Amino acid sequence: MAAKTAAHFPRVWFGRLASLATGFRRLALAICGVTIVFLALPAVALAHDQPETKQSRWIMADWMMDTFFIFSGLAFVAFLAAWKAGHFQELDKMGGIPLLVQEEDYYTPEWAYDEEEWADGDA
């Protein structure tokens, strides 16, 4: 009797796993469906025609002005913080650093070196 139960146990165990996977799949599909419905509801609510009045014409302009002043104010505060931290000292010297890097000239074609102005080396 024990041999029969031992041989039967893996089949029951895998059967339970399969039913569990089916349950999880159903749960995942239900959650996805509910999520899609909740994401679609605001679009349906905002899609209706709103009555246009003199005040409603300026709503977009108000939001644009608000965001402009908010982001420009944040950018100004970030600029002041960088300035106080010393990131803008000696900018004229810092601008010349890329000119000091010695690297191979990839842009001048070979035939251009035969010209007279290149005869004395780099310009």
MMTF fields as JSON, N, C-alpha, C and O atoms, coordinates in Angstrom:
{
  "mmtfVersion": "1.0.0",
  "mmtfProducer": "UNKNOWN",
  "numBonds": 491,
  "numAtoms": 492,
  "numGroups": 123,
  "numChains": 1,
  "numModels": 1,
  "chainsPerModel": [1],
  "groupsPerChain": [123],
  "chainIdList": ["A"],
  "bondAtomList": [4, 2, 8, 6, 12, 10, 16, 14, 20, 18, 24, 22, 28, 26, 32, 30, 36, 34, 40, 38, 44, 42, 48, 46, 52, 50, 56, 54, 60, 58, 64, 62, 68, 66, 72, 70, 76, 74, 80, 78, 84, 82, 88, 86, 92, 90, 96, 94, 100, 98, 104, 102, 108, 106, 112, 110, 116, 114, 120, 118, 124, 122, 128, 126, 132, 130, 136, 134, 140, 138, 144, 142, 148, 146, 152, 150, 156, 154, 160, 158, 164, 162, 168, 166, 172, 170, 176, 174, 180, 178, 184, 182, 188, 186, 192, 190, 196, 194, 200, 198, 204, 202, 208, 206, 212, 210, 216, 214, 220, 218, 224, 222, 228, 226, 232, 230, 236, 234, 240, 238, 244, 242, 248, 246, 252, 250, 256, 254, 260, 258, 264, 262, 268, 266, 272, 270, 276, 274, 280, 278, 284, 282, 288, 286, 292, 290, 296, 294, 300, 298, 304, 302, 308, 306, 312, 310, 316, 314, 320, 318, 324, 322, 328, 326, 332, 330, 336, 334, 340, 338, 344, 342, 348, 346, 352, 350, 356, 354, 360, 358, 364, 362, 368, 366, 372, 370, 376, 374, 380, 378, 384, 382, 388, 386, 392, 390, 396, 394, 400, 398, 404, 402, 408, 406, 412, 410, 416, 414, 420, 418, 424, 422, 428, 426, 432, 430, 436, 434, 440, 438, 444, 442, 448, 446, 452, 450, 456, 454, 460, 458, 464, 462, 468, 466, 472, 470, 476, 474, 480, 478, 484, 482, 488, 486],
  "bondOrderList": [1, 1, 1, 1, 1, 1, 1, 1, 1, 1, 1, 1, 1, 1, 1, 1, 1, 1, 1, 1, 1, 1, 1, 1, 1, 1, 1, 1, 1, 1, 1, 1, 1, 1, 1, 1, 1, 1, 1, 1, 1, 1, 1, 1, 1, 1, 1, 1, 1, 1, 1, 1, 1, 1, 1, 1, 1, 1, 1, 1, 1, 1, 1, 1, 1, 1, 1, 1, 1, 1, 1, 1, 1, 1, 1, 1, 1, 1, 1, 1, 1, 1, 1, 1, 1, 1, 1, 1, 1, 1, 1, 1, 1, 1, 1, 1, 1, 1, 1, 1, 1, 1, 1, 1, 1, 1, 1, 1, 1, 1, 1, 1, 1, 1, 1, 1, 1, 1, 1, 1, 1, 1],
  "groupList": [{"groupName": "MET", "atomNameList": ["N", "CA", "C", "O"], "elementList": ["N", "C", "C", "O"], "formalChargeList": [0, 0, 0, 0], "bondAtomList": [1, 0, 2, 1, 3, 2], "bondOrderList": [1, 1, 2], "singleLetterCode": "M", "chemCompType": "L-PEPTIDE LINKING"}, {"groupName": "ALA", "atomNameList": ["N", "CA", "C", "O"], "elementList": ["N", "C", "C", "O"], "formalChargeList": [0, 0, 0, 0], "bondAtomList": [1, 0, 2, 1, 3, 2], "bondOrderList": [1, 1, 2], "singleLetterCode": "A", "chemCompType": "L-PEPTIDE LINKING"}, {"groupName": "LYS", "atomNameList": ["N", "CA", "C", "O"], "elementList": ["N", "C", "C", "O"], "formalChargeList": [0, 0, 0, 0], "bondAtomList": [1, 0, 2, 1, 3, 2], "bondOrderList": [1, 1, 2], "singleLetterCode": "K", "chemCompType": "L-PEPTIDE LINKING"}, {"groupName": "THR", "atomNameList": ["N", "CA", "C", "O"], "elementList": ["N", "C", "C", "O"], "formalChargeList": [0, 0, 0, 0], "bondAtomList": [1, 0, 2, 1, 3, 2], "bondOrderList": [1, 1, 2], "singleLetterCode": "T", "chemCompType": "L-PEPTIDE LINKING"}, {"groupName": "HIS", "atomNameList": ["N", "CA", "C", "O"], "elementList": ["N", "C", "C", "O"], "formalChargeList": [0, 0, 0, 0], "bondAtomList": [1, 0, 2, 1, 3, 2], "bondOrderList": [1, 1, 2], "singleLetterCode": "H", "chemCompType": "L-PEPTIDE LINKING"}, {"groupName": "PHE", "atomNameList": ["N", "CA", "C", "O"], "elementList": ["N", "C", "C", "O"], "formalChargeList": [0, 0, 0, 0], "bondAtomList": [1, 0, 2, 1, 3, 2], "bondOrderList": [1, 1, 2], "singleLetterCode": "F", "chemCompType": "L-PEPTIDE LINKING"}, {"groupName": "PRO", "atomNameList": ["N", "CA", "C", "O"], "elementList": ["N", "C", "C", "O"], "formalChargeList": [0, 0, 0, 0], "bondAtomList": [1, 0, 2, 1, 3, 2], "bondOrderList": [1, 1, 2], "singleLetterCode": "P", "chemCompType": "L-PEPTIDE LINKING"}, {"groupName": "ARG", "atomNameList": ["N", "CA", "C", "O"], "elementList": ["N", "C", "C", "O"], "formalChargeList": [0, 0, 0, 0], "bondAtomList": [1, 0, 2, 1, 3, 2], "bondOrderList": [1, 1, 2], "singleLetterCode": "R", "chemCompType": "L-PEPTIDE LINKING"}, {"groupName": "VAL", "atomNameList": ["N", "CA", "C", "O"], "elementList": ["N", "C", "C", "O"], "formalChargeList": [0, 0, 0, 0], "bondAtomList": [1, 0, 2, 1, 3, 2], "bondOrderList": [1, 1, 2], "singleLetterCode": "V", "chemCompType": "L-PEPTIDE LINKING"}, {"groupName": "TRP", "atomNameList": ["N", "CA", "C", "O"], "elementList": ["N", "C", "C", "O"], "formalChargeList": [0, 0, 0, 0], "bondAtomList": [1, 0, 2, 1, 3, 2], "bondOrderList": [1, 1, 2], "singleLetterCode": "W", "chemCompType": "L-PEPTIDE LINKING"}, {"groupName": "GLY", "atomNameList": ["N", "CA", "C", "O"], "elementList": ["N", "C", "C", "O"], "formalChargeList": [0, 0, 0, 0], "bondAtomList": [1, 0, 2, 1, 3, 2], "bondOrderList": [1, 1, 2], "singleLetterCode": "G", "chemCompType": "PEPTIDE LINKING"}, {"groupName": "LEU", "atomNameList": ["N", "CA", "C", "O"], "elementList": ["N", "C", "C", "O"], "formalChargeList": [0, 0, 0, 0], "bondAtomList": [1, 0, 2, 1, 3, 2], "bondOrderList": [1, 1, 2], "singleLetterCode": "L", "chemCompType": "L-PEPTIDE LINKING"}, {"groupName": "SER", "atomNameList": ["N", "CA", "C", "O"], "elementList": ["N", "C", "C", "O"], "formalChargeList": [0, 0, 0, 0], "bondAtomList": [1, 0, 2, 1, 3, 2], "bondOrderList": [1, 1, 2], "singleLetterCode": "S", "chemCompType": "L-PEPTIDE LINKING"}, {"groupName": "ILE", "atomNameList": ["N", "CA", "C", "O"], "elementList": ["N", "C", "C", "O"], "formalChargeList": [0, 0, 0, 0], "bondAtomList": [1, 0, 2, 1, 3, 2], "bondOrderList": [1, 1, 2], "singleLetterCode": "I", "chemCompType": "L-PEPTIDE LINKING"}, {"groupName": "CYS", "atomNameList": ["N", "CA", "C", "O"], "elementList": ["N", "C", "C", "O"], "formalChargeList": [0, 0, 0, 0], "bondAtomList": [1, 0, 2, 1, 3, 2], "bondOrderList": [1, 1, 2], "singleLetterCode": "C", "chemCompType": "L-PEPTIDE LINKING"}, {"groupName": "ASP", "atomNameList": ["N", "CA", "C", "O"], "elementList": ["N", "C", "C", "O"], "formalChargeList": [0, 0, 0, 0], "bondAtomList": [1, 0, 2, 1, 3, 2], "bondOrderList": [1, 1, 2], "singleLetterCode": "D", "chemCompType": "L-PEPTIDE LINKING"}, {"groupName": "GLN", "atomNameList": ["N", "CA", "C", "O"], "elementList": ["N", "C", "C", "O"], "formalChargeList": [0, 0, 0, 0], "bondAtomList": [1, 0, 2, 1, 3, 2], "bondOrderList": [1, 1, 2], "singleLetterCode": "Q", "chemCompType": "L-PEPTIDE LINKING"}, {"groupName": "GLU", "atomNameList": ["N", "CA", "C", "O"], "elementList": ["N", "C", "C", "O"], "formalChargeList": [0, 0, 0, 0], "bondAtomList": [1, 0, 2, 1, 3, 2], "bondOrderList": [1, 1, 2], "singleLetterCode": "E", "chemCompType": "L-PEPTIDE LINKING"}, {"groupName": "TYR", "atomNameList": ["N", "CA", "C", "O"], "elementList": ["N", "C", "C", "O"], "formalChargeList": [0, 0, 0, 0], "bondAtomList": [1, 0, 2, 1, 3, 2], "bondOrderList": [1, 1, 2], "singleLetterCode": "Y", "chemCompType": "L-PEPTIDE LINKING"}],
  "groupTypeList": [0, 1, 1, 2, 3, 1, 1, 4, 5, 6, 7, 8, 9, 5, 10, 7, 11, 1, 12, 11, 1, 3, 10, 5, 7, 7, 11, 1, 11, 1, 13, 14, 10, 8, 3, 13, 8, 5, 11, 1, 11, 6, 1, 8, 1, 11, 1, 4, 15, 16, 6, 17, 3, 2, 16, 12, 7, 9, 13, 0, 1, 15, 9, 0, 0, 15, 3, 5, 5, 13, 5, 12, 10, 11, 1, 5, 8, 1, 5, 11, 1, 1, 9, 2, 1, 10, 4, 5, 16, 17, 11, 15, 2, 0, 10, 10, 13, 6, 11, 11, 8, 16, 17, 17, 15, 18, 18, 3, 6, 17, 9, 1, 18, 15, 17, 17, 17, 9, 1, 15, 10, 15, 1],
  "groupIdList": [1, 2, 3, 4, 5, 6, 7, 8, 9, 10, 11, 12, 13, 14, 15, 16, 17, 18, 19, 20, 21, 22, 23, 24, 25, 26, 27, 28, 29, 30, 31, 32, 33, 34, 35, 36, 37, 38, 39, 40, 41, 42, 43, 44, 45, 46, 47, 48, 49, 50, 51, 52, 53, 54, 55, 56, 57, 58, 59, 60, 61, 62, 63, 64, 65, 66, 67, 68, 69, 70, 71, 72, 73, 74, 75, 76, 77, 78, 79, 80, 81, 82, 83, 84, 85, 86, 87, 88, 89, 90, 91, 92, 93, 94, 95, 96, 97, 98, 99, 100, 101, 102, 103, 104, 105, 106, 107, 108, 109, 110, 111, 112, 113, 114, 115, 116, 117, 118, 119, 120, 121, 122, 123],
  "secStructList": [7, 2, 2, 2, 2, 2, 2, 2, 2, 2, 2, 2, 2, 2, 2, 2, 2, 2, 2, 2, 2, 2, 2, 2, 2, 2, 2, 2, 2, 2, 2, 2, 2, 2, 2, 2, 2, 2, 2, 2, 2, 2, 2, 2, 2, 2, 6, 1, 7, 7, 7, 7, 7, 6, 6, 4, 4, 4, 2, 2, 2, 2, 2, 2, 2, 2, 2, 2, 2, 2, 2, 2, 2, 2, 2, 2, 2, 2, 2, 2, 2, 2, 2, 2, 6, 6, 6, 6, 6, 6, 2, 2, 2, 2, 6, 6, 4, 4, 4, 4, 7, 7, 7, 7, 7, 7, 1, 1, 7, 4, 4, 4, 4, 4, 1, 4, 4, 4, 6, 6, 1, 7, 7],
  "xCoordList": [0.819, 0.0, 0.86, 0.498, 2.005, 2.874, 3.475, 3.672, 3.774, 4.347, 3.333, 3.698, 2.086, 1.062, 0.902, 0.739, 0.942, 0.819, 2.04, 1.906, 3.233, 4.454, 4.479, 4.923, 4.0, 3.984, 2.905, 3.029, 1.86, 0.747, 1.036, 0.452, 1.918, 2.164, 2.685, 2.162, 3.691, 4.168, 3.083, 3.025, 2.232, 1.177, 0.205, -0.23, -0.136, -1.029, -0.354, -0.98, 0.932, 1.671, 1.742, 1.513, 2.063, 2.118, 0.73, 0.585, -0.274, -1.642, -2.018, -2.677, -1.593, -1.86, -1.09, -1.612, 0.145, 0.922, 0.252, 0.205, -0.266, -0.929, -2.18, -2.448, -2.942, -4.141, -3.765, -4.464, -2.665, -2.188, -1.764, -2.065, -1.067, -0.635, -1.836, -1.828, -2.86, -4.07, -4.726, -5.216, -4.734, -5.303, -4.523, -5.111, -3.198, -2.375, -2.563, -2.571, -2.713, -2.926, -4.253, -4.331, -5.289, -6.586, -6.498, -7.075, -5.781, -5.613, -4.864, -5.248, -3.803, -3.032, -3.878, -3.811, -4.673, -5.547, -6.596, -6.919, -7.125, -8.116, -7.495, -8.102, -6.291, -5.611, -5.3, -5.471, -4.847, -4.58, -5.856, -5.849, -6.935, -8.206, -8.678, -9.102, -8.61, -9.018, -8.114, -8.591, -6.817, -5.884, -6.198, -6.181, -6.479, -6.815, -8.096, -8.191, -9.079, -10.33, -10.076, -10.587, -9.299, -9.022, -8.206, -8.373, -7.33, -6.555, -7.396, -7.11, -8.414, -9.25, -10.348, -10.819, -10.762, -11.866, -11.573, -12.461, -10.394, -10.164, -10.242, -10.706, -9.796, -9.881, -11.34, -11.68, -12.192, -13.617, -14.215, -15.045, -13.804, -14.351, -13.903, -14.662, -12.694, -12.184, -12.539, -12.273, -13.128, -13.401, -14.685, -14.944, -15.484, -16.749, -16.508, -15.474, -17.461, -17.331, -17.632, -18.66, -16.726, -16.937, -17.513, -17.162, -18.378, -18.883, -17.758, -16.985, -17.677, -16.606, -17.13, -18.117, -16.457, -16.801, -15.587, -14.532, -15.735, -14.604, -13.481, -12.303, -13.851, -12.835, -12.148, -10.945, -12.873, -12.278, -11.281, -10.454, -11.333, -10.361, -8.962, -7.975, -8.869, -7.575, -6.981, -5.905, -7.658, -7.167, -5.817, -4.913, -5.664, -4.393, -3.293, -2.157, -3.615, -2.614, -2.177, -1.001, -3.11, -2.752, -1.779, -0.79, -2.053, -1.161, 0.205, 1.228, 0.22, 1.5, 2.322, 3.53, 1.675, 2.405, 2.879, 4.005, 2.023, 2.418, 3.638, 4.595, 3.606, 4.744, 5.997, 7.1, 5.844, 7.014, 7.663, 8.876, 6.869, 7.444, 7.987, 9.002, 7.331, 7.829, 9.169, 10.12, 9.256, 10.503, 11.611, 12.779, 11.264, 12.313, 12.81, 13.996, 11.929, 12.367, 13.273, 14.278, 12.922, 13.784, 15.135, 16.165, 15.133, 16.393, 17.246, 18.468, 16.615, 17.37, 17.971, 19.113, 17.216, 17.743, 18.907, 19.9, 18.8, 19.901, 21.121, 22.252, 20.902, 22.012, 22.702, 23.931, 21.926, 22.532, 23.305, 24.373, 22.784, 23.489, 24.804, 25.817, 24.799, 26.036, 27.021, 28.229, 26.511, 27.382, 28.037, 29.239, 27.244, 27.789, 28.758, 29.657, 28.586, 29.497, 30.805, 31.739, 30.885, 32.132, 32.314, 33.443, 31.229, 31.351, 31.574, 31.833, 31.483, 31.629, 32.879, 32.934, 33.871, 35.108, 36.031, 36.151, 36.673, 37.677, 37.146, 37.787, 35.997, 35.405, 36.219, 36.222, 36.918, 37.722, 38.886, 39.264, 39.456, 40.536, 39.993, 40.63, 38.829, 38.242, 37.82, 37.817, 37.468, 37.057, 38.19, 37.947, 39.439, 40.583, 41.126, 42.029, 40.617, 41.133, 40.996, 41.947, 39.867, 39.799, 40.826, 41.196, 41.29, 42.285, 43.663, 44.516, 43.898, 45.201, 45.353, 46.458, 44.287, 44.335, 44.961, 44.479, 46.042, 46.716, 46.141, 46.214, 45.577, 45.045, 45.269, 45.546, 45.145, 45.359, 44.285, 43.122, 44.69, 43.761, 43.014, 43.582, 41.741, 40.934, 40.181, 39.621, 40.166, 39.278, 39.951, 39.283, 41.256, 41.953, 42.326, 42.995, 41.912, 42.273, 43.764, 44.42, 44.277, 45.717, 46.156, 47.261, 45.316, 45.723, 45.88, 46.586, 45.226, 45.33, 46.702, 47.127, 47.403, 48.74, 49.753, 50.826, 49.453, 50.357, 50.301, 51.155, 49.32, 49.196, 50.307, 50.924, 50.561, 51.673, 51.451, 52.409, 50.207, 49.974, 50.251, 50.442, 50.278, 50.561, 52.031, 52.422, 52.841, 54.239, 55.036, 56.002, 54.648, 55.409, 54.843, 55.254, 53.941, 53.39, 51.985, 51.273, 51.602, 50.252, 50.116, 51.059, 48.937, 48.693, 48.548, 48.337],
  "yCoordList": [-1.193, 0.0, 1.253, 2.257, 1.203, 2.377, 2.683, 3.849, 1.635, 1.848, 2.533, 3.363, 2.189, 2.806, 4.275, 5.107, 4.614, 5.996, 6.805, 7.958, 6.214, 6.928, 7.236, 8.309, 6.293, 6.537, 7.552, 8.268, 7.613, 8.506, 9.927, 10.872, 10.102, 11.415, 12.454, 13.568, 12.167, 13.209, 13.675, 14.855, 12.761, 13.145, 14.112, 15.082, 13.863, 14.746, 16.092, 17.146, 16.036, 17.273, 18.166, 19.372, 17.576, 18.355, 18.838, 19.915, 18.044, 18.474, 19.695, 20.606, 19.712, 20.879, 22.096, 23.211, 21.891, 23.007, 23.571, 24.787, 22.697, 23.154, 23.956, 24.977, 23.504, 24.253, 25.578, 26.577, 25.589, 26.835, 27.824, 29.014, 27.339, 28.211, 28.776, 29.939, 27.964, 28.445, 29.532, 30.528, 29.337, 30.349, 31.652, 32.733, 31.55, 32.757, 33.453, 34.682, 32.669, 33.252, 34.007, 35.108, 33.425, 34.103, 35.373, 36.399, 35.306, 36.482, 37.582, 38.749, 37.225, 38.217, 38.847, 40.058, 38.043, 38.589, 39.517, 40.549, 39.163, 40.016, 41.343, 42.399, 41.29, 42.523, 43.398, 44.616, 42.788, 43.551, 44.183, 45.338, 43.442, 43.981, 45.156, 46.174, 45.026, 46.113, 47.329, 48.464, 47.099, 48.202, 48.942, 50.172, 48.213, 48.849, 49.663, 50.763, 49.127, 49.865, 51.138, 52.198, 51.058, 52.246, 53.28, 54.48, 52.837, 53.785, 54.407, 55.524, 53.715, 54.233, 55.164, 56.017, 55.022, 55.838, 57.337, 58.094, 57.823, 59.272, 59.807, 60.928, 59.029, 59.48, 59.642, 60.58, 58.743, 58.85, 60.062, 60.763, 60.315, 61.443, 62.777, 63.746, 62.84, 64.1, 64.312, 65.384, 63.327, 63.429, 64.188, 64.489, 64.499, 65.166, 66.621, 67.199, 67.202, 68.595, 69.516, 69.388, 70.438, 71.399, 72.674, 73.047, 73.334, 74.606, 75.641, 75.738, 76.395, 77.383, 78.735, 79.248, 79.293, 80.618, 81.514, 81.07, 82.771, 83.7, 83.277, 83.444, 82.735, 82.313, 81.027, 80.877, 80.101, 78.816, 78.955, 78.064, 80.028, 80.234, 80.492, 80.258, 80.967, 81.328, 80.231, 80.414, 79.092, 78.036, 77.514, 77.329, 77.274, 76.771, 77.815, 77.47, 79.076, 80.126, 80.213, 80.44, 80.036, 80.063, 78.944, 79.174, 77.732, 76.608, 76.81, 76.462, 77.369, 77.607, 78.636, 78.467, 79.693, 80.714, 80.15, 80.409, 79.387, 78.798, 77.898, 78.008, 77.016, 76.11, 76.864, 76.5, 77.914, 78.706, 79.318, 79.209, 79.962, 80.617, 79.609, 79.87, 78.473, 77.46, 76.912, 76.857, 76.503, 75.916, 76.949, 76.637, 78.173, 79.192, 79.56, 79.84, 79.565, 79.822, 78.721, 78.998, 77.472, 76.359, 76.405, 76.113, 76.771, 76.876, 78.004, 77.877, 79.102, 80.22, 79.837, 80.191, 79.123, 78.669, 77.705, 77.773, 76.803, 75.879, 76.639, 76.287, 77.684, 78.507, 79.209, 79.236, 79.774, 80.454, 79.478, 79.819, 78.278, 77.275, 76.884, 76.724, 76.73, 76.393, 77.549, 77.337, 78.763, 79.942, 80.052, 80.294, 79.873, 79.959, 78.815, 78.964, 77.681, 76.549, 76.749, 75.964, 77.785, 78.097, 77.408, 77.252, 76.993, 76.289, 77.214, 76.735, 78.527, 79.462, 80.326, 81.414, 79.87, 80.633, 80.342, 79.198, 81.366, 81.277, 80.541, 79.616, 80.943, 80.293, 80.536, 79.702, 81.683, 81.948, 80.969, 80.579, 80.569, 79.578, 78.167, 77.365, 77.88, 76.553, 76.313, 75.17, 77.359, 77.203, 76.79, 76.219, 77.069, 76.727, 75.332, 74.908, 74.607, 73.267, 72.304, 71.572, 72.261, 71.338, 71.648, 70.757, 72.889, 73.239, 72.694, 72.585, 72.351, 71.848, 70.344, 69.815, 69.666, 68.221, 67.933, 68.404, 67.153, 66.786, 65.465, 64.447, 65.491, 64.273, 64.302, 65.348, 63.15, 63.02, 63.78, 63.813, 64.393, 65.149, 64.187, 63.644, 63.988, 63.064, 63.766, 63.11, 65.078, 65.814, 66.348, 66.557, 66.571, 67.129, 66.008, 65.056, 66.096, 65.043, 65.093, 66.119, 63.978, 63.869, 64.857, 65.392, 65.113, 66.006, 67.437, 68.225, 67.794, 69.166, 69.442, 70.596, 68.412, 68.627, 68.997, 69.502, 68.766, 69.123, 70.601, 71.096, 71.308, 72.74, 73.506, 72.999, 74.722, 75.519, 75.95, 76.034, 76.227, 76.732, 75.681, 76.031, 74.389, 73.328, 72.929, 72.004, 73.593, 73.204, 73.418, 72.698, 74.393, 74.69, 73.992, 74.321, 73.065, 72.33, 72.788, 73.317, 72.574, 72.967, 74.473, 75.199, 74.933, 76.372, 76.978, 78.185],
  "zCoordList": [0.0, 0.0, 0.0, -0.615, 0.69, 0.753, -0.603, -0.947, -1.388, -2.715, -3.627, -4.459, -3.468, -4.295, -3.928, -4.821, -2.674, -2.236, -2.651, -3.059, -2.552, -2.921, -4.409, -4.819, -5.22, -6.659, -7.022, -8.016, -6.226, -6.506, -6.043, -6.574, -5.071, -4.473, -5.466, -5.464, -6.324, -7.245, -8.209, -8.557, -8.638, -9.568, -8.893, -9.514, -7.646, -6.897, -6.664, -6.777, -6.336, -6.059, -7.295, -7.202, -8.464, -9.696, -10.106, -10.685, -9.805, -10.093, -9.282, -9.783, -8.017, -7.177, -7.676, -7.653, -8.125, -8.683, -9.922, -10.107, -10.768, -11.987, -11.653, -12.285, -10.671, -10.302, -9.641, -9.809, -8.891, -8.291, -9.369, -9.273, -10.397, -11.488, -12.227, -12.632, -12.405, -13.063, -12.227, -12.761, -10.918, -10.028, -10.079, -10.114, -10.083, -10.172, -11.516, -11.59, -12.569, -13.898, -13.922, -14.468, -13.338, -13.281, -12.445, -12.805, -11.338, -10.493, -11.233, -11.157, -11.946, -12.697, -13.796, -14.01, -14.494, -15.531, -14.932, -15.52, -13.78, -13.129, -12.71, -12.886, -12.156, -11.741, -12.951, -12.897, -14.038, -15.266, -15.8, -16.224, -15.781, -16.263, -15.431, -15.977, -14.11, -13.225, -13.421, -13.413, -13.595, -13.812, -15.105, -15.134, -16.16, -17.442, -17.316, -17.858, -16.604, -16.418, -15.623, -15.985, -14.551, -13.747, -14.511, -14.292, -15.397, -16.195, -17.305, -17.738, -17.767, -18.848, -18.339, -19.091, -17.091, -16.58, -16.597, -16.989, -16.201, -16.277, -17.702, -17.913, -18.68, -20.071, -20.488, -21.209, -20.043, -20.364, -19.666, -20.245, -18.428, -17.686, -18.274, -18.25, -18.798, -19.336, -20.798, -21.341, -21.445, -22.871, -23.187, -24.352, -22.19, -22.491, -22.878, -22.541, -23.582, -24.014, -22.844, -22.18, -22.608, -21.54, -22.137, -23.257, -21.417, -21.931, -21.94, -20.987, -23.004, -23.114, -22.662, -23.189, -21.688, -21.188, -21.338, -21.79, -20.96, -21.051, -20.111, -20.424, -18.966, -18.005, -18.449, -18.235, -19.059, -19.43, -20.568, -20.765, -21.311, -22.39, -21.847, -22.545, -20.622, -20.038, -19.172, -18.605, -19.057, -18.172, -18.642, -17.827, -19.937, -20.449, -20.283, -19.956, -20.504, -20.331, -18.872, -18.589, -17.955, -16.535, -16.193, -15.498, -16.677, -16.392, -17.031, -16.443, -18.226, -18.891, -18.124, -17.954, -17.665, -16.902, -15.563, -15.136, -14.913, -13.628, -13.785, -13.019, -14.765, -14.941, -15.359, -14.952, -16.17, -16.548, -15.316, -15.136, -14.466, -13.294, -12.287, -11.642, -12.144, -11.207, -11.672, -10.892, -12.948, -13.437, -13.592, -13.359, -13.981, -14.065, -12.674, -12.498, -11.688, -10.317, -9.795, -9.141, -10.081, -9.667, -10.374, -9.767, -11.657, -12.39, -11.829, -11.75, -11.439, -10.863, -9.514, -9.218, -8.706, -7.41, -7.621, -6.897, -8.605, -8.903, -9.407, -9.071, -10.214, -10.696, -9.534, -9.469, -8.622, -7.472, -6.592, -6.084, -6.407, -5.606, -6.269, -5.587, -7.589, -8.299, -8.256, -8.158, -8.33, -8.278, -6.905, -6.802, -5.854, -4.497, -4.207, -3.38, -4.875, -4.686, -5.442, -5.274, -6.271, -6.957, -8.288, -8.752, -8.911, -10.186, -11.372, -12.476, -11.177, -12.283, -12.147, -12.72, -11.411, -11.269, -12.439, -12.876, -12.935, -13.999, -15.226, -15.723, -15.705, -16.871, -18.133, -19.039, -18.201, -19.39, -19.496, -20.6, -18.369, -18.397, -18.655, -19.338, -18.11, -18.284, -19.734, -20.191, -20.453, -21.842, -22.756, -23.819, -22.362, -23.196, -22.964, -23.686, -21.995, -21.684, -22.862, -23.136, -23.573, -24.718, -25.805, -26.57, -25.886, -26.901, -26.558, -27.439, -25.307, -24.885, -25.11, -24.993, -25.423, -25.619, -26.978, -28.008, -26.967, -28.211, -28.707, -28.018, -29.893, -30.481, -31.984, -32.57, -32.586, -34.019, -34.789, -34.386, -35.906, -36.731, -37.65, -38.598, -37.355, -38.144, -39.267, -40.146, -39.242, -40.126, -41.383, -42.395, -41.339, -42.49, -43.452, -43.048, -44.708, -45.668, -46.007, -45.831, -46.489, -46.787, -47.856, -47.777, -48.855, -49.932, -49.452, -50.082, -48.331, -47.841, -47.245, -47.198, -46.788, -46.227, -47.308, -46.98, -48.567, -49.657, -49.997, -50.732, -49.481, -49.755, -49.055, -48.118, -49.508, -48.977, -47.537, -46.768, -47.153, -45.798, -44.727, -43.563, -45.099, -44.148, -44.165, -43.452, -44.949, -45.09, -43.81, -43.56, -42.998, -41.779, -40.546, -39.433, -40.689, -39.544, -39.229, -40.083, -37.985, -37.567, -37.576, -37.261, -37.938, -38.025, -36.652, -36.53]
}
